[in-house]
């Protein structure tokens, strides 16, 4: 009667190949990072002998530089990439940088955002110095209290926002008024309504009073953002700015910067400046 070797119903793993060990059919061994199965019983025939062994699993190709990923990238934030010779490590950049590709045949790099990115450099509020002021003179400019903001552009590309709001009380009839922000580098502000004195001006005809009581009260507001060069300001020069009321042909007293009944924050003059 034939004898059935139950231990050979399935292959048997024998570990790493050893030259002094006797192997029988279906023994499985490892050698050189690969796996082999015995097809002919023998002792001392290495796994390179095709008559005695068949390869079951073949190892992959080593990395070009002879290292694995775990030894190439070593620090949190590392990025793995391939250059002309093999796997390389790109260490973490500084906070806020972005990963930039240089195109085919080039290595990636960390780059810093510059063009088009602005940082808020200044916020100034001249409101606290504002007060109401009255005049009965035509074609004139009057300063609202002692309000003033100082700005020194760092470059011609600085972006500067001017924001202002004020109430006006006039007289019955048709009287024209406006407002603007005067600028200077020294000396006094001008009482002239001429545009040469202003960074921004509504002109003399921005608003008009009427013939009923409600028409005596007006509001003027403006908000504009432009580059320092567009404002006509030079980098490195210090400028002094102040909100003024402007009149055209008026009769009787007109008051600028008044506080109306139950009004709140109804005198405003602010500046914001951004730099590249």
C-alpha positions as CSV (number, residue, x, y, z in Angstrom):
1,X,0.0,0.0,0.0
2,X,1.3,3.4,-0.9
3,X,2.2,5.8,1.9
4,X,0.8,9.4,1.7
5,X,3.0,12.1,3.2
6,X,0.4,14.4,4.7
7,X,3.2,17.0,5.3
8,X,3.5,17.4,1.5
9,X,-0.1,18.2,0.7
10,X,1.1,21.8,0.6
11,X,4.5,23.5,0.2
12,X,6.6,23.9,3.3
13,X,8.5,27.1,4.0
14,X,12.0,26.3,5.1
15,X,13.4,29.8,5.6
16,X,16.6,31.1,4.1
17,X,18.5,28.7,1.8
18,X,21.4,26.8,3.5
19,X,23.9,24.8,1.5
20,X,24.1,21.9,4.0
21,X,20.3,21.4,4.3
22,X,18.6,18.6,2.4
23,X,15.6,19.9,0.4
24,X,12.7,18.0,-1.1
25,X,10.1,18.9,-3.7
26,X,7.8,21.7,-2.7
27,X,10.2,23.1,-0.1
28,X,10.2,27.0,-0.3
29,X,13.2,29.0,0.6
30,X,14.4,32.6,0.3
31,X,17.7,33.8,-1.1
32,X,19.0,37.2,-2.1
33,X,15.6,38.8,-1.4
34,X,13.8,36.4,-3.7
35,X,11.7,33.3,-3.1
36,X,12.2,29.8,-4.7
37,X,10.4,26.4,-4.6
38,X,12.3,23.1,-4.8
39,X,11.5,21.0,-8.0
40,X,14.1,18.3,-7.4
41,X,15.3,16.9,-4.1
42,X,19.0,17.6,-3.4
43,X,21.5,18.9,-1.0
44,X,24.0,21.6,-1.8
45,X,22.5,22.8,-5.0
46,X,22.0,26.6,-4.8
47,X,18.8,28.3,-5.8
48,X,20.6,29.4,-9.0
49,X,20.3,25.8,-10.2
50,X,17.3,25.8,-12.6
51,X,17.2,22.0,-12.4
52,X,16.5,22.1,-8.7
53,X,14.7,25.4,-8.0
54,X,12.0,27.6,-9.6
55,X,11.7,31.2,-8.7
56,X,8.4,32.1,-7.1
57,X,8.9,35.8,-6.4
58,X,11.4,38.2,-7.8
59,X,12.5,41.4,-6.0
60,X,12.0,44.8,-7.6
61,X,14.7,47.1,-8.8
62,X,16.5,49.1,-6.1
63,X,16.1,52.8,-6.1
64,X,18.5,54.6,-8.4
65,X,20.5,56.1,-5.6
66,X,20.5,52.9,-3.7
67,X,18.4,54.2,-0.8
68,X,14.8,53.8,0.1
69,X,12.2,56.5,0.8
70,X,12.5,56.1,4.5
71,X,16.2,57.2,4.4
72,X,15.7,59.9,1.8
73,X,13.0,61.9,3.6
74,X,13.8,62.2,7.2
75,X,12.0,65.2,8.7
76,X,8.3,66.2,9.0
77,X,7.4,68.4,6.1
78,X,10.0,66.8,3.7
79,X,8.8,66.3,0.1
80,X,10.2,63.5,-2.1
81,X,11.0,64.2,-5.8
82,X,13.3,62.8,-8.5
83,X,16.1,64.8,-10.1
84,X,18.3,63.8,-13.0
85,X,20.1,61.2,-10.8
86,X,17.5,59.7,-8.5
87,X,15.3,60.3,-5.5
88,X,15.9,63.6,-3.6
89,X,14.6,65.4,-0.5
90,X,13.2,68.9,-0.6
91,X,13.1,70.1,3.0
92,X,10.2,72.1,4.3
93,X,10.1,75.8,3.2
94,X,9.4,78.7,5.4
95,X,5.8,79.6,6.6
96,X,3.7,81.0,3.8
97,X,5.8,79.8,0.9
98,X,4.4,77.7,-1.9
99,X,5.7,74.8,-4.0
100,X,6.6,75.9,-7.5
101,X,7.4,73.7,-10.5
102,X,10.0,75.0,-12.9
103,X,8.7,72.8,-15.7
104,X,10.0,69.7,-17.5
105,X,13.6,68.8,-16.7
106,X,13.7,71.1,-13.7
107,X,13.5,70.5,-9.9
108,X,10.6,71.9,-7.8
109,X,11.4,74.7,-5.3
110,X,9.8,76.7,-2.5
111,X,8.9,80.2,-3.6
112,X,7.7,83.3,-1.8
113,X,4.5,85.0,-2.9
114,X,5.3,88.6,-3.9
115,X,3.7,90.1,-7.0
116,X,0.1,91.0,-6.4
117,X,0.2,90.2,-2.7
118,X,-0.3,93.2,-0.4
119,X,0.2,93.6,3.3
120,X,-1.8,96.0,5.4
121,X,0.9,98.5,6.7
122,X,-1.2,101.4,8.1
123,X,-4.6,102.2,9.5
124,X,-5.1,105.8,10.6
125,X,-8.2,107.5,11.9
126,X,-8.5,111.3,11.9
127,X,-12.1,111.3,13.2
128,X,-11.1,112.2,16.8
129,X,-9.9,115.6,15.6
130,X,-13.0,116.4,13.6
131,X,-15.4,119.0,14.7
132,X,-18.2,121.1,13.1
133,X,-17.3,124.3,11.3
134,X,-19.5,127.0,9.7
135,X,-18.9,129.5,6.9
136,X,-20.9,132.0,4.9
137,X,-18.2,132.5,2.3
138,X,-18.6,131.3,-1.3
139,X,-16.0,129.2,-3.2
140,X,-14.0,128.5,-0.1
141,X,-12.6,125.6,1.8
142,X,-13.0,125.1,5.6
143,X,-11.2,122.5,7.8
144,X,-13.3,120.4,10.1
145,X,-11.7,120.9,13.4
146,X,-8.1,119.8,13.7
147,X,-8.5,116.5,11.9
148,X,-5.3,115.2,10.3
149,X,-3.7,112.0,9.1
150,X,0.0,111.5,8.3
151,X,1.1,109.1,5.6
152,X,4.5,108.3,4.2
153,X,4.3,105.9,1.2
154,X,7.1,103.3,1.1
155,X,6.8,102.8,-2.6
156,X,4.9,104.2,-5.6
157,X,3.0,100.8,-5.7
158,X,1.5,101.3,-2.1
159,X,-2.3,101.1,-2.2
160,X,-4.0,103.9,-0.3
161,X,-7.7,104.0,0.7
162,X,-9.3,107.2,1.7
163,X,-12.7,107.1,3.4
164,X,-14.8,110.1,4.6
165,X,-18.3,110.9,5.7
166,X,-19.9,114.2,7.0
167,X,-23.2,115.9,7.4
168,X,-23.9,119.4,6.3
169,X,-26.6,121.9,7.4
170,X,-27.3,124.7,4.9
171,X,-29.9,127.4,4.3
172,X,-33.2,127.3,2.4
173,X,-32.8,128.0,-1.3
174,X,-30.3,126.6,-3.8
175,X,-26.8,126.5,-2.4
176,X,-24.1,124.2,-3.5
177,X,-21.5,122.5,-1.3
178,X,-19.0,119.6,-1.4
179,X,-16.1,118.1,0.5
180,X,-12.5,117.0,-0.1
181,X,-9.3,115.9,1.5
182,X,-6.5,118.4,1.3
183,X,-2.8,117.4,1.4
184,X,0.4,119.2,2.1
185,X,4.0,118.4,3.0
186,X,4.5,121.5,5.2
187,X,2.8,124.9,6.0
188,X,-0.9,125.5,6.4
189,X,-3.9,124.1,4.6
190,X,-5.5,126.3,2.0
191,X,-8.8,128.1,2.2
192,X,-9.1,127.8,-1.6
193,X,-11.5,125.3,-3.2
194,X,-9.2,124.8,-6.1
195,X,-8.6,121.1,-7.0
196,X,-4.8,121.5,-6.8
197,X,-5.0,121.5,-3.0
198,X,-6.8,118.1,-2.8
199,X,-6.0,114.5,-3.1
200,X,-9.7,113.9,-3.6
201,X,-12.6,116.4,-3.9
202,X,-16.2,116.3,-4.8
203,X,-15.9,119.8,-6.2
204,X,-18.2,122.7,-5.3
205,X,-21.4,121.2,-6.8
206,X,-21.6,117.8,-5.1
207,X,-24.8,118.6,-3.2
208,X,-27.5,121.3,-3.2
209,X,-29.9,122.5,-0.6
210,X,-33.6,123.2,-1.5
211,X,-36.6,125.2,-0.4
212,X,-38.0,123.0,2.3
213,X,-36.8,122.4,5.8
214,X,-35.6,118.9,5.1
215,X,-33.6,120.1,2.1
216,X,-31.3,122.0,4.4
217,X,-29.6,118.8,5.6
218,X,-27.2,117.0,3.4
219,X,-24.7,114.1,3.7
220,X,-21.5,113.7,1.7
221,X,-19.4,110.5,1.6
222,X,-16.6,109.1,-0.5
223,X,-14.3,106.1,-0.6
224,X,-11.5,105.6,-3.1
225,X,-8.5,103.3,-3.3
226,X,-5.6,104.0,-5.6
227,X,-1.8,103.5,-5.8
228,X,0.4,106.2,-4.3
229,X,1.6,107.2,-7.7
230,X,-2.0,107.5,-8.9
231,X,-2.7,109.8,-5.9
232,X,0.3,111.8,-7.0
233,X,2.3,110.9,-3.8
234,X,6.0,110.2,-3.8
235,X,7.6,107.3,-2.0
236,X,9.5,108.4,1.2
237,X,7.7,111.8,1.4
238,X,5.6,112.5,4.4
239,X,2.2,114.0,3.7
240,X,-0.4,115.6,6.0
241,X,-4.1,115.1,5.1
242,X,-7.2,116.8,6.4
243,X,-10.9,116.7,5.6
244,X,-12.4,120.0,4.4
245,X,-15.9,121.3,3.5
246,X,-16.2,123.2,0.2
247,X,-18.7,125.9,-0.8
248,X,-19.8,127.3,-4.1
249,X,-22.2,130.2,-4.2
250,X,-24.0,130.3,-0.9
251,X,-26.0,132.7,1.2
252,X,-26.0,132.6,4.9
253,X,-24.1,130.3,7.2
254,X,-23.5,126.6,6.2
255,X,-22.2,124.1,8.8
256,X,-20.0,121.1,7.9
257,X,-19.5,118.1,10.2
258,X,-22.6,118.5,12.3
259,X,-23.9,115.8,14.6
260,X,-27.6,115.2,13.8
261,X,-30.3,114.1,16.2
262,X,-29.6,110.5,17.3
263,X,-26.7,110.3,14.9
264,X,-23.8,108.0,15.6
265,X,-20.4,107.8,13.9
266,X,-21.5,110.4,11.5
267,X,-18.2,112.2,11.2
268,X,-15.6,109.8,9.7
269,X,-12.1,110.3,8.2
270,X,-9.9,107.2,7.8
271,X,-6.9,106.0,5.8
272,X,-5.6,102.5,5.0
273,X,-2.3,101.8,3.3
274,X,-1.1,98.4,1.9
275,X,2.4,97.6,0.7
276,X,3.7,94.9,-1.6
